[in-house]
Amino acid sequence: MTQETVISIAERGIITVLMICGPLLILALVVGLVVSIFQATTQIQEQTLAFIPKIVAVLVGVVFFGPWMLSHMLSYANEIFSNLTRFVG
C-alpha cells in the first residue's frame, strides 16, 4: 500500500466524519446562538438554560438526519471492507 493510498483513505474518512457531524454541530451552534441572544436581551444568566434547547435540537437533528447519516456511514464502511483485500495485499 502506497502513501497516496493511505492519505486518500484518511482524507475520505475525515470528510465522511465532517459530513456526518456537520449538520448536528451547525444545529447546536445556531440554537446556542439564539439562546445566548435571548439571555443577553433578557439578562437571564442561568447556565443550565443553554443546555436543554441544545440537547433537544440535537436529538431532533438525529431523528431528522439519522437515515442520511447512517447511509453515509454504511457506504463508507462498505467501501473500506470491499477494498480490504486490496489494502492488505
C-alpha positions, 0 to 999 in steps of 0.5 A: 500500500502506497502513501497516496493510498493511505492519505486518500483513505484518511482524507475520505474518512475525515470528510465522511466524519465532517459530513456526518457531524456537520449538520448536528454541530451547525444545529447546536451552534445556531440554537446556542446562538439564539439562546445566548441572544435571548439571555443577553436581551433578557439578562437571564444568566442561568447556565443550565438554560443553554443546555436543554434547547441544545440537547433537544435540537440535537436529538431532533437533528438525529431523528431528522438526519439519522437515515442520511447519516447512517447511509453515509456511514454504511457506504463508507464502511462498505467501501473500506471492507470491499477494498480490504483485500486490496489494502492488505495485499 
